[in-house]
Amino acid sequence: MGLGLPMTTRTERTGELLRSGRFPLPAARNRLRGIVTDVVRDGVMAQMESTTGPYRVVSLMSREATDQLELQVGVLAEAMIKSTDVVVERHAAG
């Protein structure tokens, strides 16, 4: 699971990064900076919506992550998008 390394190796590597202050950059290629326009939280999950230029970005995440990031309407946030999912569109007949 994870990096293909034993848990002790991953833990040691994380410790090294924390001590050095150097962190690897996320591999996400698409970064969209925008303003948070809505946050809806429930017991476990949360939905965050932001506006980036003419685009609307909606993200589902754990409530814990939303709370840790202190996401609320009006704050600046950056959505990093890395996906292997397929987008399904529906076109009108004719």
trRosetta pair geometry for C-beta under 8 A, 3 or more apart (Angstrom, degrees):
i j d omega theta_ij theta_ji phi_ij phi_ji
2 5 7.2 -68 102 42 108 75
2 10 6.3 4 129 -93 148 157
3 10 5.8 149 34 -96 126 113
5 9 4.2 -106 165 86 117 127
5 10 5.1 143 86 -53 115 86
5 13 7.5 47 102 -5 163 138
6 9 4.8 93 61 5 80 104
6 10 7.3 -152 94 -4 41 86
7 10 5.7 -57 -148 39 34 110
7 11 6.1 35 155 -20 68 107
8 11 5.6 -54 -146 38 31 113
8 12 6.3 34 154 -20 65 105
9 12 5.7 -53 -147 36 30 111
9 13 6.3 31 154 -19 64 106
10 13 5.7 -55 -147 37 31 112
10 14 6.3 34 154 -21 65 105
11 14 5.7 -52 -148 35 31 112
11 15 6.5 34 152 -20 63 105
12 15 5.6 -55 -152 35 32 114
12 16 6.5 36 150 -22 65 103
13 16 5.6 -50 -150 32 34 114
13 17 6.6 33 152 -17 65 104
14 17 5.8 -55 -151 36 33 110
14 18 6.4 32 153 -19 66 106
15 18 5.7 -55 -147 36 31 111
15 19 6.3 27 157 -16 66 108
16 19 6.0 -59 -148 39 28 108
16 20 6.1 15 159 -11 65 114
17 20 6.0 -63 -141 43 27 104
17 22 6.1 -102 -145 80 72 68
17 23 5.7 83 176 -99 118 60
17 24 7.5 -63 -124 -10 139 80
18 21 7.8 29 178 -67 27 37
26 80 5.5 50 98 163 150 161
26 82 7.5 -143 157 -21 107 137
27 82 6.3 69 94 -107 83 156
28 31 6.4 107 114 -68 113 81
28 80 3.6 115 75 171 164 102
28 81 6.0 122 -162 57 118 29
28 82 4.1 -117 -106 -41 77 107
29 81 7.9 -55 62 80 63 72
29 82 6.8 105 13 -96 72 86
30 80 7.2 136 84 -161 58 47
30 81 4.2 -32 82 61 114 102
30 82 7.3 170 34 -67 88 53
31 78 5.6 0 -173 -180 99 112
31 79 7.2 160 -155 81 48 49
31 80 5.2 -14 -103 -103 80 72
31 81 7.6 -172 -79 16 31 75
32 50 7.7 152 116 95 107 124
32 52 4.3 -39 173 -97 107 173
32 55 7.0 -77 -156 88 143 135
32 57 5.7 149 93 -53 143 151
32 78 6.9 156 77 -159 40 61
32 79 4.7 -12 60 58 96 99
32 81 6.9 29 0 -11 107 114
33 52 6.5 125 76 -122 36 109
33 76 6.7 7 -176 -176 97 98
33 77 7.5 178 -148 95 57 34
33 78 4.7 -27 -96 -101 73 85
33 79 8.0 -170 -78 20 26 66
34 50 4.0 126 94 150 120 113
34 51 5.2 -172 -175 82 125 36
34 52 3.5 -93 -69 -72 123 75
34 53 7.6 -97 -100 2 105 56
34 55 7.8 -111 -81 81 146 88
34 57 6.4 151 30 24 150 120
34 76 7.5 178 99 -147 23 61
34 77 6.6 -24 68 65 67 75
34 78 7.8 128 18 -102 61 39
34 79 7.0 -4 24 0 108 104
35 50 6.1 164 79 -157 32 88
35 51 5.6 -15 57 54 86 88
35 74 6.6 -19 -172 -141 104 26
35 75 7.4 155 -152 79 63 27
35 76 6.2 -43 -98 -97 61 55
35 77 7.7 105 -134 22 17 79
36 39 6.3 9 174 -46 124 103
36 48 6.3 -55 -135 -169 106 102
36 49 7.2 106 -160 79 62 49
36 50 5.0 -51 -96 -95 45 91
36 71 5.6 168 -112 -169 158 90
36 72 6.5 120 97 90 144 23
36 73 5.7 -135 111 -114 94 31
36 74 6.5 -34 67 30 89 27
36 75 5.1 14 20 55 122 76
36 76 7.8 -138 -7 -77 84 8
36 77 5.3 61 -53 3 99 125
37 49 5.1 -59 66 106 93 97
37 50 6.0 141 4 -123 85 31
37 51 5.1 61 -35 -17 132 101
37 56 7.8 -64 39 -133 143 93
37 73 6.3 29 -160 -133 21 88
38 47 7.6 -8 116 111 100 92
38 48 7.3 165 90 -155 61 39
38 49 4.1 17 51 44 98 115
38 73 6.5 21 -86 -90 30 102
39 46 6.4 -2 -172 180 87 116
39 47 7.3 167 -152 85 42 53
39 48 5.2 -1 -107 -108 80 74
39 49 7.6 -149 -67 24 44 69
39 66 6.4 144 -159 -168 121 129
39 71 5.3 153 -98 121 142 102
39 72 6.0 -87 17 -115 145 39
39 73 6.5 -135 6 -46 95 71
40 46 6.5 167 86 -158 50 65
40 47 4.7 2 54 52 100 98
41 45 7.9 -175 -149 103 52 42
41 46 4.4 -19 -104 -105 70 102
41 63 5.1 88 -153 -127 102 106
41 66 6.2 -163 -94 92 107 149
41 67 7.8 69 -118 -58 146 91
42 45 5.8 13 50 59 101 72
42 46 7.2 -175 20 -82 61 54
42 63 6.9 -123 64 -69 47 129
43 63 7.0 -135 125 -12 22 155
44 62 6.7 -62 166 -144 67 76
44 63 5.9 -170 162 2 16 113
45 60 6.2 -5 -175 -172 119 95
45 61 7.2 152 -156 87 73 28
45 62 6.3 -76 -110 -120 52 37
45 63 6.0 74 103 -38 1 84
46 60 7.5 162 84 -153 44 52
46 61 5.8 -24 64 70 90 75
46 62 7.0 30 17 126 92 21
46 63 4.6 118 -35 -98 104 60
46 65 7.5 -147 41 65 121 83
46 66 3.9 -34 66 -20 161 156
46 71 7.8 139 137 67 145 130
47 58 6.5 -5 -174 -171 99 97
47 59 7.2 161 -155 82 53 45
47 60 5.5 -24 -101 -99 75 70
48 58 7.3 161 84 -154 47 50
48 59 4.9 -13 60 60 95 95
48 61 6.7 -6 5 22 113 112
48 66 6.2 179 -55 -115 118 111
48 71 5.4 -35 -114 156 134 154
48 77 7.4 -52 161 91 138 169
49 56 6.4 -10 -169 -173 102 97
49 57 7.0 157 -155 83 52 51
49 58 5.0 -15 -101 -102 81 77
49 59 7.8 178 -80 21 37 67
50 56 7.6 160 83 -156 40 52
50 57 5.0 -13 60 60 88 100
50 59 7.9 10 6 3 100 106
50 77 5.7 -126 -88 64 150 111
50 79 6.4 -172 48 -33 136 118
51 55 7.2 153 -158 84 54 48
51 56 5.9 -27 -103 -102 68 64
51 57 7.7 -178 -85 19 20 78
52 55 4.8 -21 70 69 88 101
52 56 7.9 170 26 -87 73 17
52 57 5.9 35 1 -13 115 117
52 79 7.4 -103 -41 27 140 115
57 79 4.9 -132 151 -2 156 166
59 79 6.2 -169 -50 -123 133 116
61 65 4.7 -83 153 72 122 133
61 66 5.9 143 86 -50 111 90
62 65 4.6 97 62 2 88 99
62 66 7.1 -153 96 -3 49 85
63 66 5.5 -56 -152 39 37 114
63 67 6.1 37 152 -20 70 106
64 67 5.8 -57 -148 38 29 110
64 68 6.2 28 155 -19 65 108
65 68 5.7 -54 -143 37 31 111
65 69 6.2 21 159 -10 65 110
66 69 6.1 -62 -146 44 26 104
66 71 5.0 -76 -159 38 76 120
67 70 7.2 23 179 -77 36 44
69 77 7.3 59 161 -121 130 118
70 75 7.2 134 113 -77 86 172
71 75 6.4 -143 -139 58 48 133
71 77 6.3 23 -117 -78 101 146
72 75 5.7 82 58 -9 68 117
